[in-house]
């Protein structure tokens, strides 16, 4: 299963091929899209991308963790994490099914 | 923020592009990620995070409403792991924001 790794360069190439902007501008726009999504999440806002999935920011409370090697208890500070919830369309696509709607 | 709002914001900052172009750009990005995952490839976006696909074994599930057992076949699920810089940014309210945009 494990194949290659897709990176920003591949996303820029796809934009270049599909939209017909210059390569420089394509990569700048890929960056702009990612930055906009990141900034939104940092503000604590949910980002919903229909037929792809949504990114949600969750607040985690403090809890007691343990160093698995030494067994020493350590407090895990309250923190903010981001989770990705894939849409049914994306899940279906990955499993080779066609799913309608979100 | 939903996809159309994302498109509107990017279009606002790039007045030389049509909204339709920006829509195509966003879709090209999302489709490329989805296609990669469909092939079983990994997608790594430094500063943001990485998408990969994990396979889940077949299992015997239960319909929570009726209690009936159902066979759930083997399937692949997309997973996302938040990148280091993104994780730091989410928790950086007090500390100064780390440099996130490594590239222009």
N, CA and C atoms of all chains as a GROMACS GRO file, in nm:
protein
  618
    1UNK      N    1   0.083  -0.120   0.000
    1UNK     CA    2   0.000   0.000   0.000
    1UNK      C    3   0.086   0.125   0.000
    2UNK      N    4   0.172   0.136   0.100
    2UNK     CA    5   0.249   0.260   0.115
    2UNK      C    6   0.324   0.293  -0.012
    3UNK      N    7   0.288   0.407  -0.072
    3UNK     CA    8   0.353   0.449  -0.194
    3UNK      C    9   0.440   0.568  -0.169
    4UNK      N   10   0.424   0.667  -0.252
    4UNK     CA   11   0.507   0.784  -0.237
    4UNK      C   12   0.441   0.886  -0.144
    5UNK      N   13   0.513   0.992  -0.118
    5UNK     CA   14   0.458   1.098  -0.035
    5UNK      C   15   0.429   1.220  -0.120
    6UNK      N   16   0.307   1.267  -0.112
    6UNK     CA   17   0.264   1.385  -0.186
    6UNK      C   18   0.295   1.509  -0.101
    7UNK      N   19   0.350   1.610  -0.163
    7UNK     CA   20   0.386   1.732  -0.089
    7UNK      C   21   0.327   1.856  -0.156
    8UNK      N   22   0.363   1.971  -0.100
    8UNK     CA   23   0.320   2.099  -0.158
    8UNK      C   24   0.351   2.111  -0.306
    9UNK      N   25   0.467   2.056  -0.345
    9UNK     CA   26   0.508   2.066  -0.485
    9UNK      C   27   0.405   1.999  -0.576
   10UNK      N   28   0.350   1.886  -0.529
   10UNK     CA   29   0.249   1.815  -0.609
   10UNK      C   30   0.119   1.894  -0.615
   11UNK      N   31   0.085   1.960  -0.504
   11UNK     CA   32  -0.037   2.040  -0.501
   11UNK      C   33  -0.022   2.158  -0.597
   12UNK      N   34   0.095   2.221  -0.594
   12UNK     CA   35   0.121   2.334  -0.685
   12UNK      C   36   0.112   2.290  -0.830
   13UNK      N   37   0.169   2.173  -0.857
   13UNK     CA   38   0.167   2.119  -0.993
   13UNK      C   39   0.022   2.097  -1.040
   14UNK      N   40  -0.061   2.044  -0.949
   14UNK     CA   41  -0.201   2.020  -0.982
   14UNK      C   42  -0.273   2.151  -1.012
   15UNK      N   43  -0.244   2.254  -0.934
   15UNK     CA   44  -0.306   2.384  -0.956
   15UNK      C   45  -0.258   2.441  -1.089
   16UNK      N   46  -0.129   2.426  -1.115
   16UNK     CA   47  -0.069   2.474  -1.239
   16UNK      C   48  -0.136   2.407  -1.359
   17UNK      N   49  -0.154   2.276  -1.351
   17UNK     CA   50  -0.215   2.200  -1.461
   17UNK      C   51  -0.362   2.235  -1.481
   18UNK      N   52  -0.432   2.252  -1.370
   18UNK     CA   53  -0.577   2.268  -1.381
   18UNK      C   54  -0.625   2.410  -1.401
   19UNK      N   55  -0.552   2.506  -1.346
   19UNK     CA   56  -0.602   2.642  -1.350
   19UNK      C   57  -0.529   2.728  -1.453
   20UNK      N   58  -0.409   2.687  -1.487
   20UNK     CA   59  -0.338   2.760  -1.591
   20UNK      C   60  -0.271   2.888  -1.544
   21UNK      N   61  -0.237   2.894  -1.416
   21UNK     CA   62  -0.159   3.008  -1.367
   21UNK      C   63  -0.012   2.970  -1.380
   22UNK      N   64   0.076   3.066  -1.358
   22UNK     CA   65   0.219   3.035  -1.365
   22UNK      C   66   0.253   2.942  -1.248
   23UNK      N   67   0.369   2.876  -1.259
   23UNK     CA   68   0.410   2.786  -1.150
   23UNK      C   69   0.430   2.863  -1.020
   24UNK      N   70   0.491   2.980  -1.032
   24UNK     CA   71   0.517   3.063  -0.913
   24UNK      C   72   0.386   3.100  -0.845
   25UNK      N   73   0.291   3.145  -0.928
   25UNK     CA   74   0.165   3.188  -0.870
   25UNK      C   75   0.087   3.069  -0.813
   26UNK      N   76   0.096   2.954  -0.881
   26UNK     CA   77   0.028   2.834  -0.831
   26UNK      C   78   0.078   2.798  -0.693
   27UNK      N   79   0.210   2.802  -0.673
   27UNK     CA   80   0.260   2.763  -0.542
   27UNK      C   81   0.226   2.869  -0.437
   28UNK      N   82   0.222   2.995  -0.478
   28UNK     CA   83   0.185   3.101  -0.382
   28UNK      C   84   0.040   3.082  -0.338
   29UNK      N   85  -0.046   3.037  -0.431
   29UNK     CA   86  -0.186   3.020  -0.395
   29UNK      C   87  -0.209   2.897  -0.309
   30UNK      N   88  -0.133   2.792  -0.333
   30UNK     CA   89  -0.142   2.673  -0.246
   30UNK      C   90  -0.108   2.716  -0.103
   31UNK      N   91  -0.003   2.796  -0.092
   31UNK     CA   92   0.040   2.846   0.038
   31UNK      C   93  -0.069   2.934   0.101
   32UNK      N   94  -0.130   3.019   0.019
   32UNK     CA   95  -0.234   3.109   0.069
   32UNK      C   96  -0.353   3.029   0.123
   33UNK      N   97  -0.389   2.922   0.053
   33UNK     CA   98  -0.502   2.840   0.096
   33UNK      C   99  -0.470   2.772   0.230
   34UNK      N  100  -0.350   2.716   0.239
   34UNK     CA  101  -0.311   2.648   0.364
   34UNK      C  102  -0.302   2.747   0.480
   35UNK      N  103  -0.246   2.864   0.453
   35UNK     CA  104  -0.234   2.966   0.557
   35UNK      C  105  -0.371   3.010   0.607
   36UNK      N  106  -0.463   3.027   0.516
   36UNK     CA  107  -0.597   3.070   0.554
   36UNK      C  108  -0.663   2.964   0.644
   37UNK      N  109  -0.647   2.837   0.607
   37UNK     CA  110  -0.704   2.729   0.688
   37UNK      C  111  -0.638   2.727   0.827
   38UNK      N  112  -0.506   2.737   0.831
   38UNK     CA  113  -0.433   2.737   0.959
   38UNK      C  114  -0.478   2.853   1.047
   39UNK      N  115  -0.481   2.972   0.990
   39UNK     CA  116  -0.515   3.092   1.068
   39UNK      C  117  -0.654   3.078   1.130
   40UNK      N  118  -0.745   3.023   1.051
   40UNK     CA  119  -0.882   3.004   1.096
   40UNK      C  120  -0.885   2.910   1.217
   41UNK      N  121  -0.810   2.802   1.209
   41UNK     CA  122  -0.806   2.703   1.317
   41UNK      C  123  -0.740   2.761   1.441
   42UNK      N  124  -0.636   2.840   1.421
   42UNK     CA  125  -0.566   2.900   1.535
   42UNK      C  126  -0.661   2.994   1.610
   43UNK      N  127  -0.753   3.056   1.538
   43UNK     CA  128  -0.854   3.140   1.603
   43UNK      C  129  -0.960   3.055   1.673
   44UNK      N  130  -0.954   2.923   1.654
   44UNK     CA  131  -1.048   2.834   1.720
   44UNK      C  132  -1.170   2.802   1.636
   45UNK      N  133  -1.169   2.849   1.512
   45UNK     CA  134  -1.282   2.828   1.424
   45UNK      C  135  -1.274   2.691   1.357
   46UNK      N  136  -1.390   2.630   1.332
   46UNK     CA  137  -1.395   2.503   1.259
   46UNK      C  138  -1.385   2.532   1.110
   47UNK      N  139  -1.316   2.447   1.036
   47UNK     CA  140  -1.308   2.463   0.891
   47UNK      C  141  -1.375   2.343   0.826
   48UNK      N  142  -1.485   2.370   0.753
   48UNK     CA  143  -1.559   2.262   0.689
   48UNK      C  144  -1.541   2.269   0.540
   49UNK      N  145  -1.486   2.162   0.483
   49UNK     CA  146  -1.464   2.159   0.339
   49UNK      C  147  -1.552   2.048   0.283
   50UNK      N  148  -1.661   2.088   0.221
   50UNK     CA  149  -1.761   1.990   0.181
   50UNK      C  150  -1.703   1.885   0.088
   51UNK      N  151  -1.748   1.765   0.104
   51UNK     CA  152  -1.706   1.643   0.035
   51UNK      C  153  -1.560   1.605   0.062
   52UNK      N  154  -1.494   1.680   0.149
   52UNK     CA  155  -1.358   1.643   0.189
   52UNK      C  156  -1.357   1.606   0.337
   53UNK      N  157  -1.391   1.702   0.420
   53UNK     CA  158  -1.395   1.675   0.564
   53UNK      C  159  -1.389   1.805   0.641
   54UNK      N  160  -1.385   1.796   0.773
   54UNK     CA  161  -1.374   1.918   0.850
   54UNK      C  162  -1.264   1.908   0.954
   55UNK      N  163  -1.206   2.024   0.983
   55UNK     CA  164  -1.102   2.035   1.084
   55UNK      C  165  -1.165   2.106   1.203
   56UNK      N  166  -1.155   2.045   1.320
   56UNK     CA  167  -1.218   2.100   1.439
   56UNK      C  168  -1.112   2.118   1.547
   57UNK      N  169  -1.121   2.227   1.622
   57UNK     CA  170  -1.027   2.250   1.731
   57UNK      C  171  -1.096   2.208   1.860
   58UNK      N  172  -1.029   2.127   1.939
   58UNK     CA  173  -1.085   2.080   2.065
   58UNK      C  174  -0.997   2.122   2.182
   59UNK      N  175  -1.062   2.154   2.293
   59UNK     CA  176  -0.989   2.186   2.416
   59UNK      C  177  -0.977   2.061   2.500
   60UNK      N  178  -0.854   2.027   2.535
   60UNK     CA  179  -0.832   1.909   2.619
   60UNK      C  180  -0.803   1.956   2.761
   61UNK      N  181  -0.864   1.890   2.858
   61UNK     CA  182  -0.840   1.927   2.997
   61UNK      C  183  -0.709   1.868   3.048
   62UNK      N  184  -0.670   1.910   3.167
   62UNK     CA  185  -0.549   1.857   3.224
   62UNK      C  186  -0.573   1.712   3.268
   63UNK      N  187  -0.475   1.626   3.254
   63UNK     CA  188  -0.489   1.490   3.303
   63UNK      C  189  -0.350   1.439   3.344
   64UNK      N  190  -0.353   1.328   3.416
   64UNK     CA  191  -0.226   1.272   3.462
   64UNK      C  192  -0.178   1.170   3.361
   65UNK      N  193  -0.059   1.190   3.314
   65UNK     CA  194   0.000   1.095   3.221
   65UNK      C  195   0.111   1.020   3.290
   66UNK      N  196   0.176   0.933   3.218
   66UNK     CA  197   0.280   0.852   3.278
   66UNK      C  198   0.390   0.833   3.175
   67UNK      N  199   0.511   0.847   3.216
   67UNK     CA  200   0.622   0.817   3.127
   67UNK      C  201   0.625   0.666   3.110
   68UNK      N  202   0.598   0.618   2.990
   68UNK     CA  203   0.586   0.472   2.972
   68UNK      C  204   0.716   0.398   3.001
   69UNK      N  205   0.828   0.466   2.992
   69UNK     CA  206   0.954   0.399   3.016
   69UNK      C  207   0.984   0.387   3.166
   70UNK      N  208   0.963   0.497   3.237
   70UNK     CA  209   1.000   0.498   3.378
   70UNK      C  210   0.882   0.478   3.472
   71UNK      N  211   0.759   0.495   3.421
   71UNK     CA  212   0.643   0.480   3.506
   71UNK      C  213   0.616   0.601   3.595
   72UNK      N  214   0.694   0.707   3.576
   72UNK     CA  215   0.676   0.828   3.657
   72UNK      C  216   0.553   0.905   3.609
   73UNK      N  217   0.471   0.946   3.704
   73UNK     CA  218   0.352   1.024   3.668
   73UNK      C  219   0.391   1.167   3.634
   74UNK      N  220   0.334   1.216   3.527
   74UNK     CA  221   0.358   1.356   3.490
   74UNK      C  222   0.224   1.420   3.453
   75UNK      N  223   0.201   1.544   3.498
   75UNK     CA  224   0.076   1.610   3.459
   75UNK      C  225   0.082   1.649   3.312
   76UNK      N  226  -0.028   1.626   3.241
   76UNK     CA  227  -0.036   1.672   3.103
   76UNK      C  228  -0.122   1.798   3.106
   77UNK      N  229  -0.062   1.908   3.068
   77UNK     CA  230  -0.127   2.039   3.074
   77UNK      C  231  -0.250   2.044   2.984
   78UNK      N  232  -0.347   2.128   3.021
   78UNK     CA  233  -0.460   2.148   2.930
   78UNK      C  234  -0.408   2.206   2.799
   79UNK      N  235  -0.461   2.163   2.688
   79UNK     CA  236  -0.410   2.212   2.561
   79UNK      C  237  -0.517   2.208   2.453
   80UNK      N  238  -0.486   2.273   2.342
   80UNK     CA  239  -0.578   2.273   2.229
   80UNK      C  240  -0.523   2.181   2.122
   81UNK      N  241  -0.609   2.096   2.069
   81UNK     CA  242  -0.566   2.008   1.962
   81UNK      C  243  -0.660   2.024   1.844
   82UNK      N  244  -0.613   1.984   1.727
   82UNK     CA  245  -0.700   1.991   1.611
   82UNK      C  246  -0.723   1.851   1.559
   83UNK      N  247  -0.847   1.823   1.522
   83UNK     CA  248  -0.878   1.690   1.469
   83UNK      C  249  -0.941   1.703   1.331
   84UNK      N  250  -0.916   1.602   1.250
   84UNK     CA  251  -0.973   1.600   1.116
   84UNK      C  252  -1.082   1.495   1.112
   85UNK      N  253  -1.201   1.536   1.069
   85UNK     CA  254  -1.311   1.441   1.053
   85UNK      C  255  -1.336   1.425   0.905
   86UNK      N  256  -1.295   1.310   0.849
   86UNK     CA  257  -1.315   1.293   0.705
   86UNK      C  258  -1.465   1.283   0.672
   87UNK      N  259  -1.504   1.339   0.560
   87UNK     CA  260  -1.644   1.332   0.520
   87UNK      C  261  -1.675   1.192   0.469
   88UNK      N  262  -1.802   1.160   0.461
   88UNK     CA  263  -1.842   1.029   0.409
   88UNK      C  264  -1.800   1.012   0.264
   89UNK      N  265  -1.800   1.124   0.192
   89UNK     CA  266  -1.759   1.118   0.051
   89UNK      C  267  -1.613   1.075   0.040
   90UNK      N  268  -1.528   1.136   0.124
   90UNK     CA  269  -1.385   1.101   0.121
   90UNK      C  270  -1.364   0.956   0.166
   91UNK      N  271  -1.433   0.917   0.272
   91UNK     CA  272  -1.418   0.780   0.321
   91UNK      C  273  -1.461   0.680   0.214
   92UNK      N  274  -1.571   0.714   0.144
   92UNK     CA  275  -1.619   0.626   0.039
   92UNK      C  276  -1.520   0.617  -0.076
   93UNK      N  277  -1.468   0.734  -0.112
   93UNK     CA  278  -1.374   0.741  -0.225
   93UNK      C  279  -1.251   0.655  -0.198
   94UNK      N  280  -1.202   0.659  -0.076
   94UNK     CA  281  -1.084   0.581  -0.040
   94UNK      C  282  -1.113   0.431  -0.045
   95UNK      N  283  -1.240   0.396  -0.020
   95UNK     CA  284  -1.277   0.255  -0.024
   95UNK      C  285  -1.337   0.214  -0.159
   96UNK      N  286  -1.320   0.302  -0.257
   96UNK     CA  287  -1.366   0.269  -0.391
   96UNK      C  288  -1.516   0.266  -0.411
   97UNK      N  289  -1.588   0.344  -0.330
   97UNK     CA  290  -1.733   0.352  -0.347
   97UNK      C  291  -1.765   0.493  -0.392
   98UNK      N  292  -1.882   0.509  -0.453
   98UNK     CA  293  -1.925   0.646  -0.483
   98UNK      C  294  -2.035   0.681  -0.385
   99UNK      N  295  -2.014   0.792  -0.316
   99UNK     CA  296  -2.111   0.836  -0.217
   99UNK      C  297  -2.163   0.971  -0.261
  100UNK      N  298  -2.289   0.988  -0.252
  100UNK     CA  299  -2.348   1.117  -0.290
  100UNK      C  300  -2.357   1.209  -0.170
  101UNK      N  301  -2.347   1.337  -0.195
  101UNK     CA  302  -2.366   1.439  -0.091
  101UNK      C  303  -2.253   1.444   0.007
  102UNK      N  304  -2.278   1.511   0.122
  102UNK     CA  305  -2.171   1.533   0.220
  102UNK      C  306  -2.163   1.421   0.320
  103UNK      N  307  -1.559   2.827   0.920
  103UNK     CA  308  -1.541   2.866   0.782
  103UNK      C  309  -1.572   2.749   0.691
  104UNK      N  310  -1.650   2.772   0.590
  104UNK     CA  311  -1.680   2.666   0.494
  104UNK      C  312  -1.606   2.695   0.363
  105UNK      N  313  -1.612   2.599   0.272
  105UNK     CA  314  -1.531   2.611   0.151
  105UNK      C  315  -1.557   2.742   0.074
  106UNK      N  316  -1.685   2.778   0.061
  106UNK     CA  317  -1.716   2.900  -0.015
  106UNK      C  318  -1.659   3.025   0.053
  107UNK      N  319  -1.653   3.023   0.185
  107UNK     CA  320  -1.594   3.138   0.256
  107UNK      C  321  -1.443   3.142   0.236
  108UNK      N  322  -1.385   3.025   0.235
  108UNK     CA  323  -1.240   3.015   0.210
  108UNK      C  324  -1.209   3.072   0.071
  109UNK      N  325  -1.289   3.031  -0.026
  109UNK     CA  326  -1.273   3.080  -0.164
  109UNK      C  327  -1.289   3.231  -0.169
  110UNK      N  328  -1.392   3.282  -0.101
  110UNK     CA  329  -1.418   3.426  -0.102
  110UNK      C  330  -1.302   3.504  -0.042
  111UNK      N  331  -1.246   3.452   0.068
  111UNK     CA  332  -1.135   3.523   0.132
  111UNK      C  333  -1.011   3.528   0.046
  112UNK      N  334  -0.981   3.415  -0.019
  112UNK     CA  335  -0.863   3.411  -0.105
  112UNK      C  336  -0.886   3.503  -0.227
  113UNK      N  337  -1.007   3.501  -0.279
  113UNK     CA  338  -1.039   3.584  -0.397
  113UNK      C  339  -1.026   3.732  -0.363
  114UNK      N  340  -1.069   3.767  -0.243
  114UNK     CA  341  -1.063   3.905  -0.197
  114UNK      C  342  -0.918   3.956  -0.199
  115UNK      N  343  -0.826   3.868  -0.160
  115UNK     CA  344  -0.687   3.909  -0.153
  115UNK      C  345  -0.613   3.897  -0.286
  116UNK      N  346  -0.680   3.836  -0.384
  116UNK     CA  347  -0.619   3.822  -0.516
  116UNK      C  348  -0.715   3.876  -0.620
  117UNK      N  349  -0.732   4.007  -0.623
  117UNK     CA  350  -0.836   4.066  -0.709
  117UNK      C  351  -0.816   4.038  -0.858
  118UNK      N  352  -0.697   3.995  -0.898
  118UNK     CA  353  -0.675   3.964  -1.039
  118UNK      C  354  -0.731   3.829  -1.079
  119UNK      N  355  -0.780   3.751  -0.981
  119UNK     CA  356  -0.836   3.619  -1.012
  119UNK      C  357  -0.988   3.622  -1.003
  120UNK      N  358  -1.049   3.542  -1.088
  120UNK     CA  359  -1.194   3.527  -1.076
  120UNK      C  360  -1.222   3.434  -0.960
  121UNK      N  361  -1.339   3.453  -0.900
  121UNK     CA  362  -1.380   3.365  -0.791
  121UNK      C  363  -1.379   3.220  -0.838
  122UNK      N  364  -1.416   3.200  -0.966
  122UNK     CA  365  -1.422   3.066  -1.023
  122UNK      C  366  -1.283   3.001  -1.026
  123UNK      N  367  -1.181   3.084  -1.057
  123UNK     CA  368  -1.044   3.033  -1.057
  123UNK      C  369  -1.004   2.985  -0.918
  124UNK      N  370  -1.038   3.066  -0.818
  124UNK     CA  371  -1.001   3.032  -0.680
  124UNK      C  372  -1.071   2.904  -0.639
  125UNK      N  373  -1.196   2.889  -0.682
  125UNK     CA  374  -1.271   2.768  -0.654
  125UNK      C  375  -1.199   2.647  -0.714
  126UNK      N  376  -1.152   2.664  -0.838
  126UNK     CA  377  -1.078   2.556  -0.904
  126UNK      C  378  -0.948   2.525  -0.832
  127UNK      N  379  -0.884   2.628  -0.780
  127UNK     CA  380  -0.758   2.609  -0.708
  127UNK      C  381  -0.783   2.525  -0.582
  128UNK      N  382  -0.883   2.566  -0.504
  128UNK     CA  383  -0.914   2.494  -0.380
  128UNK      C  384  -0.953   2.349  -0.411
  129UNK      N  385  -1.035   2.332  -0.516
  129UNK     CA  386  -1.075   2.196  -0.552
  129UNK      C  387  -0.958   2.113  -0.602
  130UNK      N  388  -0.867   2.176  -0.676
  130UNK     CA  389  -0.750   2.103  -0.726
  130UNK      C  390  -0.667   2.053  -0.608
  131UNK      N  391  -0.653   2.137  -0.506
  131UNK     CA  392  -0.576   2.098  -0.387
  131UNK      C  393  -0.643   1.981  -0.316
  132UNK      N  394  -0.773   1.995  -0.289
  132UNK     CA  395  -0.844   1.890  -0.215
  132UNK      C  396  -0.852   1.760  -0.295
  133UNK      N  397  -0.872   1.772  -0.427
  133UNK     CA  398  -0.878   1.651  -0.510
  133UNK      C  399  -0.744   1.580  -0.514
  134UNK      N  400  -0.637   1.658  -0.520
  134UNK     CA  401  -0.504   1.597  -0.524
  134UNK      C  402  -0.477   1.520  -0.395
  135UNK      N  403  -0.519   1.577  -0.283
  135UNK     CA  404  -0.501   1.507  -0.155
  135UNK      C  405  -0.587   1.380  -0.154
  136UNK      N  406  -0.713   1.393  -0.194
  136UNK     CA  407  -0.804   1.278  -0.192
  136UNK      C  408  -0.755   1.167  -0.287
  137UNK      N  409  -0.707   1.206  -0.406
  137UNK     CA  410  -0.656   1.107  -0.502
  137UNK      C  411  -0.536   1.033  -0.445
  138UNK      N  412  -0.447   1.109  -0.380
  138UNK     CA  413  -0.329   1.047  -0.321
  138UNK      C  414  -0.370   0.944  -0.217
  139UNK      N  415  -0.465   0.980  -0.132
  139UNK     CA  416  -0.511   0.888  -0.027
  139UNK      C  417  -0.578   0.767  -0.087
  140UNK      N  418  -0.649   0.787  -0.197
  140UNK     CA  419  -0.715   0.676  -0.265
  140UNK      C  420  -0.612   0.576  -0.316
  141UNK      N  421  -0.498   0.626  -0.360
  141UNK     CA  422  -0.388   0.538  -0.405
  141UNK      C  423  -0.316   0.474  -0.288
  142UNK      N  424  -0.343   0.523  -0.167
  142UNK     CA  425  -0.273   0.472  -0.050
  142UNK      C  426  -0.147   0.552  -0.018
  143UNK      N  427  -0.129   0.664  -0.089
  143UNK     CA  428  -0.012   0.748  -0.064
  143UNK      C  429  -0.034   0.835   0.059
  144UNK      N  430   0.076   0.890   0.107
  144UNK     CA  431   0.075   0.980   0.220
  144UNK      C  432   0.081   1.122   0.167
  145UNK      N  433   0.023   1.216   0.237
  145UNK     CA  434   0.032   1.356   0.196
  145UNK      C  435   0.091   1.434   0.312
  146UNK      N  436   0.208   1.493   0.289
  146UNK     CA  437   0.274   1.561   0.398
  146UNK      C  438   0.286   1.709   0.369
  147UNK      N  439   0.223   1.790   0.452
  147UNK     CA  440   0.227   1.935   0.434
  147UNK      C  441   0.293   1.997   0.556
  148UNK      N  442   0.422   2.023   0.543
  148UNK     CA  443   0.499   2.077   0.653
  148UNK      C  444   0.434   2.202   0.712
  149UNK      N  445   0.431   2.208   0.842
  149UNK     CA  446   0.373   2.324   0.908
  149UNK      C  447   0.223   2.309   0.929
  150UNK      N  448   0.162   2.214   0.859
  150UNK     CA  449   0.019   2.193   0.873
  150UNK      C  450  -0.006   2.055   0.934
  151UNK      N  451   0.029   1.952   0.860
  151UNK     CA  452   0.011   1.816   0.911
  151UNK      C  453   0.024   1.716   0.799
  152UNK      N  454  -0.004   1.591   0.829
  152UNK     CA  455   0.010   1.486   0.730
  152UNK      C  456  -0.114   1.398   0.727
  153UNK      N  457  -0.156   1.364   0.606
  153UNK     CA  458  -0.269   1.272   0.586
  153UNK      C  459  -0.212   1.137   0.548
  154UNK      N  460  -0.271   1.031   0.601
  154UNK     CA  461  -0.233   0.899   0.557
  154UNK      C  462  -0.356   0.809   0.564
  155UNK      N  463  -0.340   0.688   0.517
  155UNK     CA  464  -0.452   0.594   0.516
  155UNK      C  465  -0.416   0.475   0.602
  156UNK      N  466  -0.508   0.435   0.688
  156UNK     CA  467  -0.484   0.317   0.770
  156UNK      C  468  -0.592   0.216   0.740
  157UNK      N  469  -0.558   0.088   0.746
  157UNK     CA  470  -0.663  -0.009   0.719
  157UNK      C  471  -0.716  -0.065   0.850
  158UNK      N  472  -0.843  -0.085   0.850
  158UNK     CA  473  -0.911  -0.140   0.967
  158UNK      C  474  -0.956  -0.282   0.934
  159UNK      N  475  -0.928  -0.376   1.022
  159UNK     CA  476  -0.968  -0.514   0.999
  159UNK      C  477  -1.120  -0.530   1.003
  160UNK      N  478  -1.166  -0.637   0.944
  160UNK     CA  479  -1.309  -0.669   0.952
  160UNK      C  480  -1.342  -0.701   1.097
  161UNK      N  481  -1.464  -0.668   1.139
  161UNK     CA  482  -1.501  -0.697   1.277
  161UNK      C  483  -1.650  -0.725   1.282
  162UNK      N  484  -1.692  -0.780   1.394
  162UNK     CA  485  -1.834  -0.801   1.413
  162UNK      C  486  -1.886  -0.685   1.495
  163UNK      N  487  -1.973  -0.606   1.435
  163UNK     CA  488  -2.027  -0.491   1.506
  163UNK      C  489  -2.168  -0.519   1.551
  164UNK      N  490  -2.230  -0.418   1.606
  164UNK     CA  491  -2.365  -0.432   1.656
  164UNK      C  492  -2.444  -0.309   1.618
  165UNK      N  493  -2.564  -0.330   1.575
  165UNK     CA  494  -2.650  -0.215   1.550
  165UNK      C  495  -2.692  -0.163   1.687
  166UNK      N  496  -2.652  -0.041   1.722
  166UNK     CA  497  -2.678   0.008   1.858
  166UNK      C  498  -2.828   0.021   1.888
  167UNK      N  499  -2.906   0.038   1.784
  167UNK     CA  500  -3.049   0.054   1.810
  167UNK      C  501  -3.118  -0.081   1.836
  168UNK      N  502  -3.087  -0.178   1.752
  168UNK     CA  503  -3.158  -0.305   1.764
  168UNK      C  504  -3.079  -0.413   1.838
  169UNK      N  505  -2.949  -0.391   1.853
  169UNK     CA  506  -2.868  -0.491   1.921
  169UNK      C  507  -2.827  -0.607   1.832
  170UNK      N  508  -2.873  -0.605   1.708
  170UNK     CA  509  -2.836  -0.712   1.614
  170UNK      C  510  -2.687  -0.708   1.582
  171UNK      N  511  -2.627  -0.822   1.560
  171UNK     CA  512  -2.487  -0.821   1.520
  171UNK      C  513  -2.479  -0.805   1.368
  172UNK      N  514  -2.378  -0.730   1.324
  172UNK     CA  515  -2.356  -0.710   1.181
  172UNK      C  516  -2.208  -0.729   1.152
  173UNK      N  517  -2.181  -0.788   1.036
  173UNK     CA  518  -2.042  -0.804   0.996
  173UNK      C  519  -1.995  -0.675   0.930
  174UNK      N  520  -1.887  -0.618   0.982
  174UNK     CA  521  -1.830  -0.499   0.921
  174UNK      C  522  -1.704  -0.543   0.849
  175UNK      N  523  -1.702  -0.520   0.719
  175UNK     CA  524  -1.587  -0.563   0.640
  175UNK      C  525  -1.462  -0.480   0.665
  176UNK      N  526  -1.351  -0.530   0.613
  176UNK     CA  527  -1.225  -0.457   0.623
  176UNK      C  528  -1.239  -0.325   0.546
  177UNK      N  529  -1.183  -0.219   0.599
  177UNK     CA  530  -1.191  -0.092   0.525
  177UNK      C  531  -1.071  -0.003   0.554
  178UNK      N  532  -1.055   0.096   0.467
  178UNK     CA  533  -0.945   0.191   0.484
  178UNK      C  534  -1.002   0.322   0.536
  179UNK      N  535  -0.933   0.384   0.629
  179UNK     CA  536  -0.978   0.514   0.680
  179UNK      C  537  -0.867   0.618   0.667
  180UNK      N  538  -0.905   0.740   0.631
  180UNK     CA  539  -0.805   0.846   0.623
  180UNK      C  540  -0.776   0.898   0.764
  181UNK      N  541  -0.650   0.922   0.795
  181UNK     CA  542  -0.617   0.980   0.925
  181UNK      C  543  -0.530   1.104   0.904
  182UNK      N  544  -0.541   1.196   0.997
  182UNK     CA  545  -0.464   1.320   0.989
  182UNK      C  546  -0.384   1.337   1.116
  183UNK      N  547  -0.258   1.369   1.102
  183UNK     CA  548  -0.176   1.396   1.218
  183UNK      C  549  -0.131   1.542   1.210
  184UNK      N  550  -0.163   1.617   1.313
  184UNK     CA  551  -0.130   1.759   1.313
  184UNK      C  552   0.022   1.779   1.315
  185UNK      N  553   0.069   1.872   1.237
  185UNK     CA  554   0.212   1.901   1.231
  185UNK      C  555   0.262   1.972   1.355
  186UNK      N  556   0.393   1.968   1.373
  186UNK     CA  557   0.454   2.025   1.491
  186UNK      C  558   0.427   2.175   1.504
  187UNK      N  559   0.449   2.247   1.396
  187UNK     CA  560   0.429   2.392   1.402
  187UNK      C  561   0.285   2.429   1.427
  188UNK      N  562   0.195   2.352   1.367
  188UNK     CA  563   0.052   2.379   1.384
  188UNK      C  564   0.012   2.354   1.530
  189UNK      N  565   0.066   2.245   1.586
  189UNK     CA  566   0.035   2.213   1.725
  189UNK      C  567   0.083   2.326   1.816
  190UNK      N  568   0.201   2.377   1.786
  190UNK     CA  569   0.256   2.486   1.867
  190UNK      C  570   0.170   2.612   1.852
  191UNK      N  571   0.129   2.638   1.730
  191UNK     CA  572   0.048   2.759   1.707
  191UNK      C  573  -0.086   2.754   1.778
  192UNK      N  574  -0.145   2.634   1.785
  192UNK     CA  575  -0.275   2.621   1.851
  192UNK      C  576  -0.265   2.653   1.999
  193UNK      N  577  -0.146   2.637   2.055
  193UNK     CA  578  -0.128   2.658   2.198
  193UNK      C  579  -0.040   2.778   2.230
  194UNK      N  580  -0.032   2.870   2.135
  194UNK     CA  581   0.062   2.980   2.151
  194UNK      C  582   0.000   3.111   2.195
  195UNK      N  583  -0.117   3.106   2.260
  195UNK     CA  584  -0.184   3.232   2.296
  195UNK      C  585  -0.093   3.327   2.372
  196UNK      N  586  -0.017   3.268   2.468
  196UNK     CA  587   0.066   3.354   2.552
  196UNK      C  588   0.203   3.376   2.488
  197UNK      N  589   0.262   3.266   2.444
  197UNK     CA  590   0.394   3.276   2.382
  197UNK      C  591   0.381   3.347   2.247
  198UNK      N  592   0.489   3.409   2.201
  198UNK     CA  593   0.484   3.469   2.068
  198UNK      C  594   0.469   3.361   1.962
  199UNK      N  595   0.394   3.391   1.858
  199UNK     CA  596   0.369   3.291   1.753
  199UNK      C  597   0.500   3.246   1.689
  200UNK      N  598   0.520   3.114   1.678
  200UNK     CA  599   0.641   3.066   1.613
  200UNK      C  600   0.635   3.096   1.464
  201UNK      N  601   0.749   3.101   1.397
  201UNK     CA  602   0.744   3.127   1.253
  201UNK      C  603   0.680   3.010   1.182
  202UNK      N  604   0.563   3.034   1.124
  202UNK     CA  605   0.489   2.924   1.065
  202UNK      C  606   0.512   2.916   0.916
  203UNK      N  607   0.521   3.030   0.854
  203UNK     CA  608   0.537   3.029   0.709
  203UNK      C  609   0.684   3.018   0.674
  204UNK      N  610   0.729   2.894   0.666
  204UNK     CA  611   0.869   2.872   0.633
  204UNK      C  612   0.897   2.920   0.491
  205UNK      N  613   0.795   2.903   0.407
  205UNK     CA  614   0.814   2.948   0.269
  205UNK      C  615   0.719   3.063   0.242
  206UNK      N  616   0.756   3.146   0.148
  206UNK     CA  617   0.671   3.260   0.116
  206UNK      C  618   0.550   3.214   0.037
   0.00000   0.00000   0.00000
